[in-house]
Amino acid sequence: MRPLIAVDWGTSSLRVARLDMQGRVQEERSLPRGILTVAPGGFPAVFQDACGDWMRLPGALALICGMAGSRQGWMEAPYRECPAGFADIASHLAWVEPGRIAMVPGLSCEADGVPDVMRGEETQVFGALDLLGLDSGLVLHPGTHSKWVRVASGRVEGFSTFMTGEIYGLLRQHSILGRTMPHDDGELDAEAFERGVHYALHCGTLLHAAFSARTLALFDRLPATALPSYLSGLVIGEELRLHQLGSGSDPVVVVGADMLTRRYELGLRILGVATRNAGSQAAWRGLRAIANTLEGT
């Protein structure tokens, strides 16, 4: 196999890893050079700074997932329609340099006449399933825009996006709720978070539940330091409520940063739903699997 340079290039950050033939990380780097920080025409130089030395390895192949493949990125890799698997993605890479540097396409699906998209998460989903030895299941990718992805027989059948993280930020920073909260979120208060999840699950709508973050503070039922965790529980609880998962549901595969995955794992536990965590290597494993498919192995 050719040496693989794996690149996860998002909106706010750039991560690169040099992988061995088995997909194990030999070296990893992270830079605050997301696509929003790159001037037009500046992507080749940033890429060179990040991993140009690795690209001098004989036969090196770079696969790039994430927003670098968007219209605002280095080169657009058009979305592939679901259902889609490894082979569908590997056969539709957008080549920056033929045979050497390529963008991984994102995925699109449609429900009730409305399209949905993901870019970068598809690679982590495939990698997570590979890490856990699965080819089917429900995969949750928390984030600013969290994704719930349905996979069957190694193919993404469809998914849905929830603006949970962004709604939290708007309520936290641009509504009256933030007036009673400390400047920083601080450490997660698990008890306050779970209280928020419980209330969201039984309240029926976030439009009503959100105001409780103000009244609980107003009547000194929650200290100010616990309010960010409580509000986080409300918005994540609303997301979980809409999925109508219950005790006895199959385990949900959770992929993402520990700070966020822990919260969703706590919320799903309240519902009696087990979880499986794929860890932090999902993007690298997904890119290695795409490379393997590309090379016919």
N, C-alpha and C positions, 0 to 999 in steps of 0.2 A: 504493500500500500504506500501511497505518497504521504509525505508529512502533511499534516493538516493544521492550518492556522485558523482557529475558530474565533469569530468576531461577533459580539452581541452589541450592536450600535443603536442605542435608543435616543430618546428625545433629550435627555439630560446627562447621560453618561455613556462611556465607551469602555467595554471590557474585551480583552483579547486573551487567548490562551493558546499555548503550543501543546499539541496532543501527540502522544505516541501512537503506534500502530493499533494498540488495543483501546484507544480513546482515553487513556489516563492523562491527567494534566501534568505536564513537565514543568511548565512555568506559566504564571498568570499575571496580568497587569490590568490596572484600572485607571482611567483618566477622566477628568471632568470635561470631556469634549463631546457631549451629545450633539446631535445635528443642529440644534438651535444656536450653538456657539461657533459653527463653521460658516465662514463667508462663502458666497457663490464661487465655485471653482477651487475651493480650499480642501476638498475631501482627500485628494491624493496625498497632499502634504501631511495631513493629520494621520492618515493611514500609515505613511512612511515613518512618522515619528513613533507611532504606537508599536509597530511590529515589522518595520522594514528589514531589520537584521534577521528576523526569522524567515522572511521571504527569500533570503539568499540561500536557504537550504536547497539541495538538489531536488527538483520535482515538487517543490512546495505548492500546496493548493490552499487558497483562502476562501472560506465560505462565510458570508456576512448575513446575519439575520437582524431584524429590527427595522427601525424607522429610516435607516440609511437607504433602504430600498423603496422609500416612498417618493412621491413627487417632490417633496421638499428636501430629499436626501441626495446621495451621490448619483444613483441611477435608479429609475423606477423599475421594479419587478412587479408586473401586473398581478392582481389577485387571481388565485385559482378558486373555482367554485367548488363548494362541498357537494357530495362527499369527495374527500381527497386523502391520499396516503403518502408515504415516503416517495414512492415512484412518481406520483403526479407532480410532486414538488421538484424532485431531482431532474425531471425531464423538462422543466420550465424555468430553470435558473436564468437570471439575466446576467450575462457575462460582461464585466467591465474590461477584463483582459481575457480573451478566449483561452479556455483550458487552464487558467491560472487564478483569477479573482472573479467571484460570482456573488450575486445577490440572491438570497432565498426569497421566493414570493410569499406574500401573505395569503390568507384565505378569506373568502366571502361566503355568506349564506343569505337566505331570505326567508322571512316568515310574515304571513299576512300582508304581502306586498311591500314589506319594508326591508331593505338590505342591512346587513351587519358585517363588520370586518374585523380582522385581527392581523397584526403584523409583528412577528417576533414570538408571540405566545405559542404559535403552532409548533415551532421548533422545540420549545420547552415541553409542550404536551407530549410530543413524540418521544423526546428524551426521557421524560418521567416514566412513561409506560415501559420503555426499554429497560430503565434502571430497575423497575419493580417486577419485570417479567410478565407484563400484562399486554393484552391486545384489545381490550374493551373496558369500558367504564365511564364514570362521570368524573371529569377533571375540573378542579377549581383553580383558577389563576388569579389570586387577589392582586389589587393594585389600584391606581387612580381610577381606572376603568376595569373592573374585575370581569373575568370571563368564566362562564360555565360551559364546558365543552363535552359533547357526547361523542364517544368513540366506540366503534364496533368493528371487530375483525381488522384492527390496525388502520382504520380509516376514520377521519373526522366526519361525522354525519351532519353536524350542525352545532351551533353555539349561540349564546346570548350574552350581551354586554350590559353591565350595570355601572352607572356613574357614581358608585358609592363613595369612593375616596374623594372625588371632586365635590360631591354634595357635602361631605364632612367639612372640607376646606372652606366652602362657601358659608356654611352655617357658623363655623368656628371663627372665621375672620371678618365676615361681612354681614352678620346679623346681630341682633341684640343679645343673642345667647353668649357671644364672645365677651360681652361687657363684664360678666361676672367670673370669667375664667382667667387663670394666670397666663402670663405671656408665653410660656413654653408648656408643651403637653406633659412633659415629665415622664416618669416610668408608668407603665400600665398598672392601674389599680384594678385587679381582677374582679374584686367584689363589686365595684361600681360598674365595670363593664358588663358583668353578667346581669346585674340589675337592669341595665339598659336593654340588653337582649330580651330578657323576660318581658319587660314592659312593651317593647316593640312587637313581640310575638302575639301578645294578647290585646293590644290596643286597637289594631285594625288598620291604622294608617299613620304614616310618618308625619303627615301634615298636622295631626293632633299630638302625637307622641313627642315631637320635637320640643313643644312648648314646656314640657315637664322639666327640661334642663334649666329653664328659668325659674319655675315655681319651686322646685326642690331647693334651689339656692336661695330664693327669696324667703323661704320659711326655715332656712338652716337645717334642711333634711339631708343635705350633702355638702361636704366642704368644697371650697373652690378648687382645691387641688385634684379632687375626684371627678370634676365635671367633664374634662376632656375624655376620660375613659368612659364615662356614662354616655356621652354623646356618640362616641365611637360604637358603643354597644347598641344604641338606638338605630343608627344607620345600617350597621351590619345585620342586626336583628331583622330589620325591614327586608333586607335582601334575602335572608334565609326564610322569612315568612312567605315570601312570594314563590319560593321553590316548593313549598308544601312537602318537605322531606319529613320523615318520621321514623320512630324506632323500628328497626327491622330493614331499613333501607340498606342497600349495598354500601360498603365503605366509599367515601369520596377521596379521590387522590388530590392532595393539596400541593401546589407548586408555587414557590416564590420566596421572598425574603422572610427570615424568621420572625421579624417584628410583626408582620401582617399574618403569616400563616398561623401563628400562635392564637391570634384573636379569632380567626375563623374556626380553628380547632376547638376553642372554648365554646363558641356559639353552637357548633354542630353537636358537641357533647351534651349541651342542654337539650337538644332535640333527640338525643339518644342515637345519633348517627356516628359511626366509627369513621376514622380518617386514616389515610396512609400518606406520609410525607416523603416526597422524592428527594429532599435535600437540595443542595446548592449547585449540583453539577448537571442539572437537566438540560440547559442550553448546550453545553459542550457535548453531552451524549447524543442529543438530537442532531447536531451538526455532523458528528462522527457517523451516525446512522445514515444521514443523507449522503455523505461522501462514500460510504460503503455501497449504497444503492447505485450511485453514479459510477462507481468502479466495477459494478457487477459482482460484488462479494456479499 
